[in-house]
Amino acid sequence: MDPRLETHHKALQLNTRLLRNCLAGVDDALARRRPNEHTNNLAFLAMHLVDVRAYATRYLGGDLLSPFHEILEPIKKIDELETYPEVDALLAAWAASEAPLFERLGALTSTDLDGEAEPKFPLGATRLDGLTFLVEHESFHIGQMAILRRVHGLPAMSYA
């Protein structure tokens, strides 16, 4: 693995643990509950994160498609979502996304990372810039999930 990806790899591993911890003790009904009409729910955020991990894998040259792609692709906002997977299915899909993403990380060369990539993300035009943005994006949404736990009266997300 290119040494520049070691921190990304560690952050993605940490995010795996944190996503699982965000959903610990959450049943299907609670995962679907929205605090108000302006806020996402845990299930939607988890679906989005699985979809983003699959996208990141493709962005890095893999071919992973999210099992929620067909559900999420046609919608523009959460209000349009009619069905949600169960929490166990969300966790299984997240687990299934990990190995393909990490395999792609390990296969990337310096040339791959330094090359321009589409789309261009706010941090710059290289594939490394895009990956850095996607890791931050993932962390941002996990933070939202941690807040939703507290809003729903659950204990704070654990880093353990």
Summary of the structure (lengths in Angstrom):
residues: 160
radius of gyration: 15.9
end to end distance: 26.1
largest distance: 47.6
contacts: 471
relative contact order: 0.20
helix: 64%
strand: 6%
